[in-house]
Amino acid sequence: MKGACTLLEKQLGKSLLYLACRHHILEVVLRSVFEYKIGSTTAPQPDIFKRFQIHWPNIGQSKYIEEVQDDSVKKSVKEFEKEVSEFLLFQLTEKQPRDDYLELIKLCLIFLGKGPSHNVSFNTPGAYHHTRWMAKAIYSLKMFIFREQFSMSEEEFSSLKAICLFIVNLYVKMWCQASNAISAPSNDLQLVQNVIKYRRIDQGVSEKVLGKYLLHLWYLNPELICLSLFDKNVSNKIKRKMAKKFLSYTNLTEERSSRIMRVQVSENEAVNLFKNISLQNFVSDQSLAFFEYFKVKTDFLTEDPKKWSENKDFLKLQSFVRSMKE
């Protein structure tokens, strides 16, 4: 893909804005957790999933277990439970692009003890494909909340528990937000910081996820970091700091530094680097290219972010970036 984009840029005679598919990135991350906990699967359907699918007709659907009843699980979700629960409950009021998105949200809420108290119905476990990693997440959550009716080894139980905790604590929220390009820089930075914190819950999973995600920091590059200027969830304080740094480069006379397409950080550097870093730290002289692509002036950056919505250049660019999807 990178080679194809380079050829397109040469043919067009100009640089392109790279928008990596964050759903694909998150599927790669989830795959790394499964392979770490369950092992690499080469068969069309892993044995435990096949066993569960066959056993499903024997499952009493009213006899599921809400995981907050388990003390070890309750302790492991404590840090993220409130934020994730509120987010997922709001998602139930929004139209979801696919039925499996909605199913994943509902299963996570049941896991957290926030699901409906009665008349809960579950979809029959369907086809499983390596290209649809969400199916793995859905299968795992179902197997675990019905674990008293489904025979598993201690190793399988432990692995599924770790996978479900990762899905509920960190993964589901990021997955639901993945298509929103505007929030991508802020969300990616927050995810990396949360993954580092997750060492307190599961160091092995934290290290595997961090290693994978550090290979995909496309939205923290100096150009795409500009999307955060239009993110309603980024504070005006941070936007002021970003604007100040942007403006420090507007009168630059020497040649700009080499273009960075993907921020590269080693695992050894990541823990210390991301501990106190913020969005403005990713702004550089290359960031000005973002405004040049769309032929928009940067004068609005001299004003307070509270007034940006009154500026025609800001509104013009905001209209475009809101239509952008990863």
Summary of the structure (lengths in Angstrom):
residues: 326
radius of gyration: 22.0
end to end distance: 14.6
largest distance: 72.7
contacts: 915
relative contact order: 0.12
helix: 63%
strand: 1%
